[in-house]
Amino acid sequence: MKQSKLNFTFKVVKNGKIIDRCQTHSKRRFYNKLRTINWQNKPLKVYLRISYGKRECNLGCLCSFYNDGEYETKQDLMKALEAFTE
């Protein structure tokens, strides 16, 4: 079976509006785009989602597997990203 690539996604939300987003399979491109987030712009939330692709679940059907969360600090975001990709 072919190994699927990780899919990295983030959305920067300020005052309920998405002001920036990125979706890619390239880890390097994703990290470079993360560096451009201006964390001084408060209130700011970043939604992070790492998708692992579709696999057969316990019920026997194909399901999407992913980890996601919302983060308000760069340190929390980077810790979650490290945990989701290890």
C-alpha positions in Angstrom: 0.0 0.0 0.0 1.3 3.4 -0.9 2.3 5.6 2.0 0.4 8.9 1.9 2.1 12.2 2.7 1.2 14.4 5.7 -0.9 17.4 4.8 -0.1 20.5 6.8 -2.7 23.3 7.2 -2.9 26.4 9.3 -5.3 29.4 9.4 -4.6 32.6 11.2 -7.8 34.1 12.7 -8.2 37.6 14.0 -11.5 39.0 15.2 -13.3 36.0 13.7 -11.9 36.6 10.2 -9.3 34.4 8.5 -6.3 36.8 7.6 -3.8 34.1 6.4 -3.8 30.4 5.5 -1.5 27.8 4.2 -2.1 24.2 3.0 0.8 22.1 1.7 2.5 18.7 1.8 6.0 20.3 2.1 7.2 20.5 5.6 9.9 23.1 4.7 7.4 25.3 2.9 5.0 25.0 5.9 7.7 26.0 8.5 8.7 29.0 6.3 5.2 30.2 6.0 4.7 29.8 9.8 7.7 32.1 10.4 5.7 35.0 8.6 2.9 35.1 11.3 3.0 38.3 13.2 2.4 37.2 16.8 2.3 40.8 18.1 -1.1 41.3 16.3 -3.4 40.6 19.3 -6.0 39.0 19.6 -4.7 36.3 17.3 -5.5 32.6 17.1 -3.9 30.0 14.8 -5.8 26.8 13.8 -3.4 24.0 13.1 -4.3 20.7 11.4 -2.1 17.8 10.5 -3.8 15.2 8.3 -2.4 11.7 8.0 -4.6 10.6 5.1 -7.3 8.0 4.9 -7.0 4.6 6.6 -9.3 1.8 7.4 -10.9 2.4 10.8 -12.3 -0.1 13.4 -15.7 -0.2 11.5 -14.0 -1.3 8.3 -14.6 2.0 6.4 -12.1 4.5 5.1 -11.8 7.4 7.6 -9.6 10.6 7.6 -7.1 10.7 10.5 -5.9 14.1 11.7 -4.8 16.1 14.7 -5.9 19.7 15.1 -6.2 22.6 17.6 -6.2 26.4 18.1 -3.2 28.1 19.6 -2.6 31.7 20.8 1.2 31.6 21.3 4.0 30.6 19.0 5.5 28.3 21.7 2.3 26.3 22.0 1.9 26.0 18.3 5.4 24.8 17.8 5.1 22.2 20.6 1.9 20.9 19.1 3.4 20.7 15.6 6.3 18.8 17.0 4.0 16.3 18.8 1.7 15.9 15.8 4.6 15.1 13.4 6.8 12.8 15.5 
